[in-house]
Amino acid sequence: MSPALVPLRRQLLLKAFKLFDLLVMAFSFALAALAASQQVGEVSFEQFLSMRFKVQNFALFVGFLLLWHIIFSLYGLYSSRRLSARSGEIIDLLKATSLGTLAIFVGASLFRVEMATPDFLIVFWATSTGIAGSARLILRFWLRQIRLRGRNLRYVLILGTNPRAVRFAEKIRTRPELGYRIAGFVDDAWAGIEEFRKTDYALTGNLNDLPVLLRERVVDEVAIGLPIKSFYTKISEIVARCEEQGIVVRFASDIFNPVLARSETEEFEEQSVISFYTGRMDGWPVLVKRTLDFSLSLALLIILVPLFLVTALLIKATSPGPIFFVQERVGLNKRKFRLYKFRTMIADAEQKLSELEHLNEVSGPVFKIKNDPRITSIGRLLRKTSIDELPQLLNVLKGEMSLVGPRALPVRDCDGFNEDWHRRRFSVRPGITCLWQVNGRSDTPFEKWMELDMQYIDQWSLWLDFKILGKTIPVVLRGSGAA
């Protein structure tokens, strides 16, 4: 909806809220500066502030204010959230303030602004999040109360009388605090209309009456519950009429009835796009995950150089062949990459696989036997301690893998999948460790292994990654389930 069609009262409230957020950012900045000045004992607070008032620092501060506003806008914190859950708004606020704090840290590091100390960043993030979050909760509570008293109402006209349209009306009616009132239903006669007449909802008219209803009645929004395929042309006309009069149009996103996927509406080149996705591997948490993957893998590779050298010498001394085992694996969305491991088998182990296929001890397309004759003497120790997996840190550093994610499988194993749902594991980057590896490792049956991979994808969060990493250490130390 264009700004001209937004009620003046809402425009003023929105501008006031934007100004409030900028004032919160400035106040948090000042409070954090005070905390940082206390950290520098030999410099007084007055001296600290005087150092900040330079042309460059003032320009940086103005830039941070602008960036703060852009970030809040990108996360939809100035959009109407009447139908969204309170938790969703708070989560978006946490994302916005976290990204804004990270931007300040990066900017201060690039321009060598010394005040971006840990104390500064913590106080700034906590203050800005706390005040902005509290303000939004208070505003929601206030709006809830006035809507329950019959003010700030919006009247919605529902098109369609099918069960989906009725369910939408029921959800609205059970949430009076949202401030919606049903202005009626509009639909043509059809086979199920008698079932609708059994409800206590009013049939205001048919679809031909809609132009008159929109002109003469109080209608803030139109909710379309008509079947898209049958009424595509009619719906296009309706949307055009509503757009012409500045009336909000809503569609339920469950028109395709996906079983697992959730939907999200996004804007692309001024066009609304409904996306269906399983799991939640995007946004700032994925950026944090990749940052942690890169930094931790780089640090571990540096720390483990002595262990790598000793392992390389032992492999060379105990069996002929290369130090590393390099194999093509299947990664994110079936991209092929070369995975690195310390060699634990004889040099021609891949060629001898066909001779041992009949001894496979696990179900599904994967191959594994406990007493594999191809494993070298030092190889058993490397597998028992999981040292053979450490070169995969190179794959993590390159972005082909993550520290945590479904196991990267060989092309041979992936070609043997006989269920398409198994392939959903390719929707995320493979990892060095995952749920099945801390729940039995190689002792886990194939189907259970796949189910744990799906569970990881559907329930993913940074906290889940941390828990899996924490559980991996004792499992590796015990050497349980290793093969």
C-alpha positions, 0 to 999 in steps of 0.5 A: 500500500502506498504511503498516501493510502496509509491513515495519517494517524498510523503514519505519525505513529510509525514516524514516532516509532522510527524516531524512538528507535533511533533515540534508543540507539543513541542512548544505548551508544552513550551508555555503552560509551560510559561503560567503555570509559570506566574500563580505561582507568587512566582516562576520565569520562569527560576526556573519553567523550571529547575524543569521540567528537571528531569529524570522522567519528561523528560521520561514523555515528551518523552512518550507524544511525542510518544502518540501524534504521535500515536493519530494523526496516529489513526485519519488518519491525515497522510493518503491520504485525497485527496477525504475527505472534509476539514471539516472532516480533521479539525474535526479529528484534533480537536479530536486528539488534544483534546484526546492528551490534555486529555492524558497529563492531566491524565498523569500529574495527575497520576505522580503528575506533578504540571504544568498541570494547567487549564491555561497550558491545555487551552494554549496547546490545543489552540496552538497545534490545531491552528498551526496544523490546520492552517498548514493543511489548508495551505497545502490543499490550496497549493495542490489545486493551483498546481493541478489546474495548472496541477501538482500532478495529479492522473489518475483513470481508471473506471471499469464499464459503469453503471450509478453509475460509470458515476456518480462517473466520473461526481463528479471527473470531477466537482472537478478539484482541487482534481487533478484527471484525468479520464484515461478512462472506461473499460467494456464488452458489456452489455444491457446499453452500448449504453446509456453510448456511449451517454456520452463524456467519452471514452471506453478504452477497455473491461475487458480482455484488463485490464492487458495490460492497467495496464502495459502500461498506466499511471494508479494511481488508479482503481475505480470499479463500476461493479456490485459486485454480477455478477463480484465477481470473476473478481473483485477479479482478478482485485484487485489482479493485482492492488495490485501486481502493487501497484495501488490503488483500490477504491470501492463506499460504496453505493453498498447496497443502504442503506436509512438511514445508513452511511458507514465507512471503518475501519481496523480490523486485517489487513482487511478492514471492511465497517460499516453501521451505523445510528446516530454517537454514537461512538468515543471520544464524547461518551467517553466524554458523559459517563464521564459527565454522571458518574461525574454529576450523582455522584455529584448530588446523593451526593448533593441530599441526603437530598432531597432523605431522605425527599422524602423517609420519605414522601412516607413511611408516606403517603402510605404502601409499598416500597420507590422505584419502581423498574421495568425491562426496555429495554436498549441499544440494548435490554439489560434488566435492573432494573430501579429505581424511587421513588414510586408514586403509590400504592404498587400493581399498576402493578397488577391493570394495566390490569383493567385500560387498557381500559382507556388508553389515548395515542396511541401506546403500551404505557399506560398513563392516566392523573387521574390514580387512582393508584397514591398516594397523595404524588406521584402526587407531586413527578411526577409534580416536576419530583422528582420521576425520580431522583433515575435514577441517580443510573442507569446513574452511573451504565452505564445502562442509560445516562442523555440524551437519549430516554426514557427507556420503560417497557418490556410490551411497547416494546413488543407492537411495531408494527414497526421495525423502532421504535426499532432503539431507542435501538441503544443508551443508554436510558436517563432520559430526551430527545427531547420529554420530552422538547417538550410536555413530556407526552402530546406528541403523541406516533408517534411524540415521536418516531420521536423525538427519531429518530431525536435525534439519527440521529442528536446527538452531545454533544452540542445537549445533553447540549441544552436538559439538559438546556431546561429540567430545566425550563420544570421541574420547570413549571411542564408542561406535567408531568403525 
